[in-house]
Amino acid sequence: MIAYHLADLLFELQRGERARFPFCRLNNGGYANAKSLREGSRVERALDATLAMRQRVRPLPRRLADSTEWQRYEQGAFHG
């Protein structure tokens, strides 16, 4: 939980590169949830890392198909 808030704060302070590491660590570990995957994807998108952004979203339908984040992604409103 601390990693999520740290990464979110860094992103809000426009420190995308620094926000990337905590989100990657969180999302690659066993603590990922739909919101952390969405926020990690948002950081990658802001850094123009399209491939990394898609990798962050990839687990959503498999692990969290009922999540609001996945439904928003499917509707094209994920990053809005």
C-alpha positions as CSV (number, residue, x, y, z in Angstrom):
1,M,0.0,0.0,0.0
2,I,2.8,2.4,0.8
3,A,4.4,1.7,-2.6
4,Y,1.2,2.6,-4.3
5,H,0.8,5.9,-2.5
6,L,4.5,6.8,-3.1
7,A,4.3,6.1,-6.8
8,D,1.0,8.0,-7.1
9,L,2.5,11.0,-5.3
10,L,5.7,10.9,-7.5
11,F,3.5,10.8,-10.6
12,E,1.4,13.7,-9.4
13,L,4.6,15.7,-8.8
14,Q,5.4,15.0,-12.4
15,R,8.2,12.6,-11.7
16,G,7.1,9.9,-14.0
17,E,10.4,8.1,-14.2
18,R,10.6,7.9,-10.5
19,A,7.0,6.7,-10.2
20,R,7.7,3.9,-12.6
21,F,9.8,1.8,-10.2
22,P,7.3,1.5,-7.3
23,F,4.5,0.7,-9.7
24,C,6.5,-1.9,-11.5
25,R,7.6,-3.5,-8.3
26,L,4.0,-3.5,-6.9
27,N,2.4,-4.8,-10.1
28,N,5.0,-7.4,-10.8
29,G,4.6,-8.8,-7.3
30,G,1.7,-10.5,-5.7
31,Y,0.0,-7.2,-4.5
32,A,-1.3,-5.9,-7.8
33,N,-4.9,-5.0,-8.1
34,A,-6.9,-3.3,-10.8
35,K,-6.3,0.2,-9.6
36,S,-2.5,-0.3,-9.3
37,L,-2.4,-1.8,-12.8
38,R,-4.4,1.2,-14.1
39,E,-2.2,3.7,-12.4
40,G,1.0,1.9,-13.6
41,S,-0.4,2.0,-17.1
42,R,-1.1,5.7,-16.7
43,V,2.5,6.3,-15.8
44,E,3.8,4.3,-18.7
45,R,1.4,6.2,-21.0
46,A,2.7,9.6,-19.8
47,L,6.2,8.4,-20.5
48,D,5.2,7.3,-24.0
49,A,6.1,3.7,-23.2
50,T,3.3,2.1,-25.2
51,L,4.6,-1.5,-24.9
52,A,5.0,-1.2,-21.1
53,M,1.5,0.4,-20.9
54,R,0.0,-2.7,-22.7
55,Q,2.0,-5.0,-20.4
56,R,0.5,-3.3,-17.4
57,V,-3.0,-3.8,-18.7
58,R,-2.6,-7.4,-19.9
59,P,-3.3,-9.1,-16.5
60,L,-6.6,-7.3,-16.1
61,P,-8.9,-9.6,-18.1
62,R,-7.2,-12.7,-16.8
63,R,-7.1,-11.8,-13.1
64,L,-9.7,-9.0,-12.7
65,A,-12.2,-9.3,-15.4
66,D,-15.1,-8.0,-13.2
67,S,-13.2,-4.8,-12.3
68,T,-14.3,-1.3,-13.2
69,E,-10.9,-0.6,-14.6
70,W,-11.1,-3.5,-17.1
71,Q,-14.6,-2.4,-18.2
72,R,-13.4,1.2,-18.7
73,Y,-10.4,-0.1,-20.7
74,E,-12.7,-2.0,-22.9
75,Q,-14.9,1.1,-23.5
76,G,-11.8,3.2,-24.3
77,A,-12.2,5.4,-21.2
78,F,-9.3,3.8,-19.2
79,H,-7.0,6.8,-19.0
80,G,-9.6,9.5,-18.8
